[in-house]
Amino acid sequence: MIENVLDASAVLAFLFGETGADKVEVLLENSVISRINATEILTKLVQDGLTVNEAKETFDKLNTL
C-alpha cells in the first residue's frame, strides 16, 4: 500500500547517505515518486559521474528495497 510520496531531495539524501537517509530508508517500501522527481534524481546521478546506465540501475534498485 502506498503511504508516502517522496521528492528528489529525500531520495538523493538516501542514495548519498546524507542527513535523514535513515528516515527515508524506512519509508521507501511504501512510497512513490513523481516522474519529474525521478528525472531529477537520474540527472543528479549522471552529473555526479555515473553513466546513464549506472544511474538507471541505481534508481531501479530502489524498487527492491
C-alpha positions in Angstrom: 0.0 0.0 0.0 1.3 3.4 -0.9 1.6 5.6 2.1 4.2 8.3 1.1 5.2 10.4 -1.8 8.9 11.2 -1.8 10.6 14.1 -3.5 14.0 14.0 -5.2 15.9 15.6 -2.3 14.7 12.8 0.1 15.8 10.0 -2.3 19.1 11.7 -3.1 19.8 12.1 0.7 19.2 8.3 1.0 21.4 7.5 -2.0 24.2 9.7 -0.9 24.0 8.8 2.8 23.2 12.3 3.8 21.3 13.5 6.9 17.9 12.0 7.0 18.9 8.9 4.9 17.8 6.6 7.7 14.4 8.2 7.9 13.9 7.9 4.1 15.1 4.2 4.1 12.2 3.1 6.3 9.7 4.9 4.0 10.9 3.5 0.7 8.9 0.3 0.7 5.5 2.1 0.8 6.4 5.1 -1.3 6.1 6.5 -4.8 7.9 9.3 -6.6 6.7 11.5 -9.4 8.2 11.3 -12.9 9.7 14.8 -12.6 11.4 13.9 -9.4 12.7 10.6 -10.9 14.2 12.6 -13.7 15.8 15.0 -11.3 17.4 12.1 -9.4 18.7 10.5 -12.6 20.1 13.8 -13.8 21.9 14.4 -10.5 23.4 10.9 -10.5 24.7 11.5 -14.0 26.1 14.9 -13.1 27.9 13.2 -10.2 29.7 10.9 -12.6 27.5 7.8 -13.2 26.8 6.7 -16.7 23.2 6.8 -17.8 23.0 3.0 -17.4 24.6 3.2 -14.0 22.1 5.9 -12.9 19.2 3.8 -14.2 20.5 0.7 -12.4 20.9 2.7 -9.1 17.4 4.1 -9.5 15.9 0.7 -10.3 17.4 -0.8 -7.1 15.2 1.5 -5.1 12.3 -0.8 -6.1 13.9 -3.7 -4.4 14.5 -2.1 -1.0 
